[in-house]
């Protein structure tokens, strides 16, 4: 275990954390037949070797008024616009996820806003760097 290798128990612990990162080490230990202390050591190892990069919270954006979600395909208007676009994405609270892609477009973004008019304002700002194609989400399956 000290060499950074991962065994089936580590994978079981990881899966339990993926399902619910709020589980205690003791509770996980009961599932994988280890003490809470042993689980804690394995979790620290998984963090140290970069398998676990962090923890997050699942939340409901609609409860906070962010009811409009769009998937945006971005077509940069210039090959020199990449850095400005990346800076724009990093500073935009509306952008939930962004990916540089091959295939159609240069980037794909998932954007959350409170209203169609807020989406329009965001897209007007995006026009400084790129053209776009927008798809509004209707329902989330997973």
Secondary structure, 3 states (H helix, E strand, C coil): CCCCCCCHHHHHHHHHHHHCCCCCHHHHHHHHCCCHHHHHHHHHHHHHCCCCCCCCCCCCHHHHCCCEEEEEEEEECCCCCHHHHHHHHHHCCCEEEEEECCCCCCEEEEEEECCHHHHHHHHHHHCCCEEEEEEECCCCCC
